């Protein structure tokens, strides 16, 4: 599994019945209730944003991210926004510096901007206008977008995008007509946003949904319409203009895991074999998917194992699944022949590889003794310790897993994982990528690290190895920095 992060290309928080623009504020504040010192009219805000999916779409088009083995349905997309009060539980049920009560026990809804209306984000910062005193305040703006306007010369079909009492008529938009993507409950009000956008984004990527101009986040209409409140309730999240590491993003998980069984092919099991295609060291795709024939030790085709279909895992990597292959004599050498190879219209000769079929259950250890826990050591190449890596690089990080305190005992067949994070202060680890299995090939282990969607910072890599029911975690095995290219 790997991740890709897509960031916002525009956003704005609009305020009920107000021309105020707050697009450049580093905080997204969603509030409801009493406004300033007035009980009426009601007050509330809604957050609008759009996501730049171009890098993700390019990776899919180039088949760096492939749907060949899994399809779009295996992709998961999560909208992540960090709560501004998640750092300190003492802030719960407290008031902000502006005297607003922090909201608790509420639901937020994620909806698609209706009717594919085009809109501009704007250049404002401040949330409220205090009369004429703001006339020379450059951080205050009433330029679109806002509650009423999408651009200088156009307005929303319905002010605020939709009517929360479902009383709009004609071309107006009611809440009941919105496409609701997801909802999330906030019990304490310090939770982060984690909206599931998988179906929505997959439909866009596959071409099933077109013309989307963004999404919005708001309280349920029942919350927005609460009357008679004596306080203002709010929840805050870091916006794309935050000066912290907590910029909001869409996190895409996709399956490009390589577990190559060429060195550990057990009879009767489900085994995976792979073909790796390079052009002067760079991965390259074939024109069409190859097919695979399995030949026995005499070079004869094995009945039921010819013309096997393959799929593209990632750029230049093809997989064939072999289920139930066995032999009368074990161990023995068999061959996998990859056919139908063309690159740029040029036919390539068949490629014949070999693998040994091992005894069924040969991966089990059965006896009167138990295995002692093992201690592992790791070497890395592809990223050096404390290296400064440009945020334009894609690095293949090779991981050598070996028995600790030895120089030559390199281990195969290990179930290894890696995790990437940054540190906030002395005790807080901010996750960048959760535990992800390390690719296993016949000649080693590796993972791909794409710096292009990562925020410049200092990064740390933990390694986890699972053997004999033991899970051993090794902290900060690799440390490096991502820096901007000038």
KOLLO-703815 format. One line per 3 residues: number of its first residue (from 1); for each residue y, z, x of C-alpha. Coordinates in steps of 0.1 Angstrom, whole numbers, plus 5000, padded with zeros to 4 digits. Layout:
% residues N
NUM	Y,Z,X | ... $
% end
This chain:
% residues 486
1	5000,5000,5000 | 5035,4993,5011 | 5070,4998,4996 $
4	5101,4977,4993 | 5135,4992,4984 | 5160,4972,4963 $
7	5196,4985,4960 | 5223,4982,4934 | 5247,4953,4937 $
10	5271,4968,4911 | 5275,4999,4889 | 5300,5017,4868 $
13	5302,5048,4846 | 5321,5041,4813 | 5337,5068,4792 $
16	5337,5069,4754 | 5369,5054,4739 | 5386,5051,4773 $
19	5398,5022,4795 | 5391,5043,4827 | 5371,5027,4854 $
22	5350,5049,4878 | 5329,5023,4896 | 5336,5035,4931 $
25	5331,5072,4925 | 5304,5086,4948 | 5290,5106,4919 $
28	5276,5093,4887 | 5285,5119,4861 | 5269,5117,4827 $
31	5285,5141,4803 | 5288,5150,4766 | 5307,5175,4745 $
34	5342,5187,4745 | 5368,5166,4764 | 5395,5184,4783 $
37	5409,5210,4759 | 5401,5191,4727 | 5371,5197,4704 $
40	5375,5162,4689 | 5370,5134,4694 | 5335,5135,4709 $
43	5332,5127,4745 | 5303,5112,4765 | 5297,5087,4793 $
46	5271,5060,4801 | 5261,5046,4834 | 5257,5008,4840 $
49	5241,4992,4870 | 5224,4960,4882 | 5198,4957,4910 $
52	5198,4931,4937 | 5162,4917,4935 | 5168,4887,4958 $
55	5151,4902,4989 | 5121,4912,4968 | 5119,4878,4952 $
58	5122,4861,4986 | 5093,4881,5000 | 5072,4872,4970 $
61	5082,4835,4973 | 5073,4836,5010 | 5041,4854,5001 $
64	5049,4883,5025 | 5043,4902,4993 | 5014,4885,4977 $
67	5001,4886,4941 | 4970,4867,4951 | 4946,4896,4951 $
70	4961,4919,4925 | 4987,4900,4904 | 5020,4915,4893 $
73	5003,4941,4872 | 4995,4961,4903 | 5031,4963,4913 $
76	5049,4996,4903 | 5087,4998,4903 | 5105,5032,4900 $
79	5142,5037,4897 | 5152,5066,4919 | 5185,5085,4918 $
82	5190,5119,4935 | 5205,5147,4915 | 5236,5162,4931 $
85	5225,5198,4923 | 5189,5195,4934 | 5197,5213,4967 $
88	5206,5247,4953 | 5189,5264,4923 | 5219,5288,4921 $
91	5238,5259,4906 | 5216,5259,4875 | 5235,5268,4843 $
94	5267,5271,4864 | 5299,5252,4861 | 5312,5225,4883 $
97	5345,5227,4901 | 5360,5208,4871 | 5348,5236,4847 $
100	5320,5215,4832 | 5287,5232,4823 | 5257,5218,4840 $
103	5235,5202,4813 | 5199,5214,4807 | 5171,5205,4783 $
106	5181,5169,4775 | 5166,5134,4777 | 5181,5103,4793 $
109	5172,5068,4782 | 5171,5037,4804 | 5180,5005,4784 $
112	5186,4969,4792 | 5222,4956,4788 | 5220,4938,4755 $
115	5227,4901,4750 | 5228,4894,4787 | 5265,4902,4788 $
118	5282,4894,4821 | 5303,4923,4835 | 5323,4933,4866 $
121	5319,4968,4881 | 5356,4974,4889 | 5374,4993,4917 $
124	5383,5027,4901 | 5374,5061,4913 | 5389,5089,4892 $
127	5373,5099,4859 | 5404,5109,4839 | 5440,5098,4836 $
130	5465,5126,4833 | 5494,5106,4818 | 5520,5088,4838 $
133	5514,5109,4869 | 5485,5085,4877 | 5507,5054,4877 $
136	5508,5054,4915 | 5473,5068,4920 | 5454,5040,4937 $
139	5421,5057,4930 | 5426,5055,4893 | 5420,5021,4876 $
142	5418,5007,4841 | 5406,4973,4852 | 5373,4962,4838 $
145	5346,4971,4833 | 5352,5000,4810 | 5343,5011,4775 $
148	5359,4981,4759 | 5360,4953,4785 | 5335,4935,4806 $
151	5360,4914,4826 | 5397,4908,4824 | 5393,4882,4797 $
154	5363,4894,4778 | 5350,4925,4760 | 5316,4940,4751 $
157	5302,4927,4718 | 5302,4964,4708 | 5325,4989,4727 $
160	5303,5010,4750 | 5275,4983,4747 | 5260,4997,4715 $
163	5267,5018,4684 | 5249,5051,4686 | 5250,5057,4648 $
166	5233,5023,4640 | 5263,5013,4619 | 5273,4982,4637 $
169	5274,4950,4615 | 5276,4913,4622 | 5273,4905,4659 $
172	5275,4942,4668 | 5247,4959,4687 | 5230,4991,4674 $
175	5210,5015,4694 | 5179,5006,4674 | 5183,4970,4687 $
178	5182,4980,4724 | 5154,4972,4747 | 5144,5007,4759 $
181	5128,5005,4793 | 5119,5042,4798 | 5130,5077,4789 $
184	5129,5109,4810 | 5131,5146,4800 | 5152,5170,4821 $
187	5142,5206,4816 | 5165,5223,4841 | 5190,5195,4847 $
190	5185,5194,4885 | 5156,5169,4884 | 5160,5135,4900 $
193	5159,5103,4880 | 5125,5086,4882 | 5124,5059,4856 $
196	5094,5037,4854 | 5106,5001,4854 | 5072,4984,4862 $
199	5068,4963,4831 | 5105,4954,4831 | 5107,4942,4867 $
202	5073,4926,4868 | 5083,4905,4837 | 5115,4894,4856 $
205	5095,4886,4888 | 5069,4866,4869 | 5096,4847,4849 $
208	5087,4862,4816 | 5121,4878,4812 | 5153,4859,4823 $
211	5190,4863,4823 | 5191,4901,4826 | 5225,4913,4837 $
214	5217,4950,4843 | 5207,4982,4827 | 5223,5014,4814 $
217	5215,5051,4814 | 5227,5074,4786 | 5219,5105,4766 $
220	5200,5101,4734 | 5224,5093,4705 | 5215,5126,4689 $
223	5230,5143,4720 | 5260,5121,4722 | 5268,5128,4685 $
226	5267,5166,4688 | 5300,5178,4673 | 5319,5211,4675 $
229	5310,5219,4711 | 5333,5242,4729 | 5322,5231,4764 $
232	5316,5200,4784 | 5280,5195,4797 | 5272,5171,4826 $
235	5246,5160,4851 | 5254,5143,4883 | 5236,5118,4905 $
238	5246,5101,4938 | 5260,5066,4933 | 5257,5036,4956 $
241	5291,5047,4971 | 5278,5080,4983 | 5284,5089,5019 $
244	5251,5106,5021 | 5215,5093,5026 | 5209,5095,4989 $
247	5218,5061,4978 | 5200,5051,4946 | 5174,5024,4947 $
250	5144,5007,4931 | 5112,5015,4948 | 5085,4989,4946 $
253	5049,4997,4956 | 5025,4968,4962 | 4990,4966,4975 $
256	4987,4948,5009 | 4961,4972,5023 | 4937,4958,5048 $
259	4903,4976,5052 | 4882,4952,5073 | 4845,4960,5073 $
262	4835,4936,5100 | 4826,4964,5124 | 4811,4986,5097 $
265	4793,4962,5073 | 4766,4982,5055 | 4738,4965,5036 $
268	4740,4965,4998 | 4776,4978,4998 | 4808,4962,4987 $
271	4823,4949,5020 | 4856,4931,5028 | 4859,4905,5054 $
274	4893,4890,5064 | 4906,4858,5081 | 4939,4861,5101 $
277	4960,4830,5105 | 4988,4827,5131 | 5011,4801,5144 $
280	5021,4810,5180 | 5016,4847,5172 | 5035,4846,5138 $
283	5015,4849,5105 | 5014,4816,5085 | 4998,4807,5052 $
286	4973,4780,5046 | 4981,4753,5021 | 4953,4764,4998 $
289	4929,4793,4995 | 4898,4788,5017 | 4862,4794,5005 $
292	4835,4812,5024 | 4798,4806,5031 | 4776,4834,5044 $
295	4749,4822,5069 | 4719,4842,5079 | 4707,4848,5115 $
298	4692,4813,5116 | 4724,4797,5105 | 4711,4789,5070 $
301	4732,4795,5039 | 4723,4827,5020 | 4715,4820,4984 $
304	4742,4834,4961 | 4767,4839,4989 | 4781,4804,4993 $
307	4815,4790,4981 | 4828,4826,4978 | 4864,4827,4965 $
310	4892,4844,4986 | 4926,4858,4980 | 4958,4861,5000 $
313	4966,4898,5008 | 4998,4892,5027 | 5012,4864,5047 $
316	4985,4849,5069 | 4958,4873,5058 | 4929,4862,5035 $
319	4902,4884,5021 | 4867,4877,5007 | 4847,4904,4989 $
322	4810,4905,4996 | 4789,4925,4972 | 4753,4935,4977 $
325	4744,4914,5008 | 4713,4927,5025 | 4686,4915,5049 $
328	4649,4920,5055 | 4655,4931,5091 | 4684,4955,5099 $
331	4705,4955,5119 | 4709,4917,5122 | 4737,4892,5129 $
334	4751,4871,5101 | 4780,4846,5100 | 4809,4840,5077 $
337	4822,4804,5076 | 4857,4798,5063 | 4861,4763,5049 $
340	4888,4741,5034 | 4915,4751,5059 | 4947,4730,5059 $
343	4982,4739,5073 | 5011,4716,5065 | 4987,4689,5053 $
346	4967,4690,5085 | 4930,4697,5081 | 4916,4725,5104 $
349	4880,4728,5115 | 4859,4754,5098 | 4861,4788,5113 $
352	4829,4807,5120 | 4830,4845,5126 | 4801,4869,5129 $
355	4793,4904,5117 | 4763,4927,5119 | 4746,4940,5088 $
358	4739,4977,5093 | 4714,5000,5076 | 4724,5012,5041 $
361	4737,5047,5044 | 4743,5043,5081 | 4777,5058,5075 $
364	4762,5091,5062 | 4753,5120,5085 | 4724,5140,5070 $
367	4706,5169,5087 | 4705,5206,5093 | 4738,5209,5110 $
370	4774,5205,5100 | 4801,5185,5117 | 4827,5205,5136 $
373	4863,5197,5127 | 4877,5171,5150 | 4911,5170,5166 $
376	4928,5137,5170 | 4954,5121,5193 | 4975,5091,5186 $
379	4992,5064,5206 | 5017,5040,5192 | 5031,5006,5202 $
382	5055,4984,5183 | 5081,5012,5181 | 5087,5034,5211 $
385	5094,5071,5209 | 5131,5078,5203 | 5138,5040,5202 $
388	5169,5027,5185 | 5157,5000,5161 | 5181,4974,5146 $
391	5181,4973,5108 | 5172,4936,5110 | 5137,4941,5125 $
394	5102,4940,5111 | 5079,4960,5133 | 5041,4960,5135 $
397	5032,4995,5146 | 4998,4997,5162 | 4982,5031,5160 $
400	4954,5041,5184 | 4934,5069,5170 | 4913,5087,5195 $
403	4896,5120,5201 | 4921,5145,5214 | 4920,5154,5251 $
406	4901,5123,5260 | 4914,5090,5274 | 4888,5065,5264 $
409	4872,5077,5231 | 4889,5054,5206 | 4875,5060,5171 $
412	4867,5034,5145 | 4860,5040,5108 | 4886,5066,5104 $
415	4905,5071,5071 | 4941,5074,5084 | 4974,5077,5065 $
418	5010,5077,5076 | 5042,5092,5060 | 5078,5084,5068 $
421	5108,5107,5062 | 5142,5118,5074 | 5153,5154,5079 $
424	5181,5171,5061 | 5190,5202,5080 | 5163,5223,5096 $
427	5139,5228,5067 | 5143,5198,5043 | 5123,5166,5046 $
430	5136,5137,5025 | 5107,5113,5018 | 5111,5076,5026 $
433	5075,5066,5021 | 5048,5088,5007 | 5013,5090,5023 $
436	5001,5054,5028 | 4967,5043,5042 | 4969,5027,5076 $
439	4955,4991,5078 | 4921,4989,5096 | 4911,4956,5114 $
442	4882,4949,5137 | 4904,4956,5167 | 4925,4986,5156 $
445	4948,5002,5131 | 4984,4993,5122 | 5011,4995,5096 $
448	5042,4973,5090 | 5076,4989,5090 | 5105,4968,5076 $
451	5139,4982,5086 | 5159,4957,5065 | 5157,4979,5034 $
454	5161,5012,5052 | 5194,5032,5055 | 5204,5039,5092 $
457	5192,5073,5101 | 5167,5092,5123 | 5131,5087,5110 $
460	5099,5107,5115 | 5063,5096,5111 | 5035,5121,5102 $
463	4998,5111,5105 | 4970,5124,5083 | 4933,5119,5090 $
466	4905,5127,5065 | 4870,5134,5078 | 4842,5158,5068 $
469	4862,5171,5038 | 4889,5181,5063 | 4925,5168,5060 $
472	4943,5172,5092 | 4981,5165,5093 | 4999,5158,5125 $
475	5037,5163,5122 | 5063,5141,5138 | 5040,5120,5159 $
478	5066,5093,5161 | 5104,5096,5160 | 5129,5067,5161 $
481	5164,5057,5148 | 5175,5028,5127 | 5209,5016,5136 $
484	5233,4990,5122 | 5237,4956,5139 | 5273,4949,5147 $
% end
